[in-house]
């Protein structure tokens, strides 16, 4: 069954965040996700919505995803204290 990992943080430097995302594109593309999208809110946050075919794929992607987030935090692109994460399995589709 499909699983989602949704991560949200405050953007400190949108240009740095975009540069890191572009630099990480190849590694992120190899994670086995069905899709990974980033939405930027009017409140200054960025939300990463990653959809995986199953829980095992989501768990296998965790270390790579963590390293991309750590780089964003270390390079001042996002506020590490603002990180919120949620994971869940799709149980119903309209």
GICOR-V262648 format. One line per field, one symbol per residue. phi: phi as a letter, one per 30 degrees, with the letter a starting at -180 (. if undefined). psi: psi as a letter, one per 40 degrees, with the letter a starting at -180 (. if undefined). burial: + if it has 16 or more other C-alpha atoms within 10 Angstrom, else -. A space follows every 10 residues. Layout:
phi = ???
psi = ???
burial = ???
This chain:
phi = .dbbbcbbad dcbddddddd dddceddddd diddabbccc cddicbcccc ccdadddddd deddddddde ddddcidbdd dcdbbbbacd cabd
psi = ihiihhhhih hdgddddddd dddeddddde eeidihihhh ieeeihhhhh hididddddd eddddddddd ddddefdihd eehhihiihh ehh.
burial = --++++++++ ++-+-++--+ +--+---+-- +++--+---- ----++++++ +++++-++-- +---+--++- +++--+++++ --+------- ----
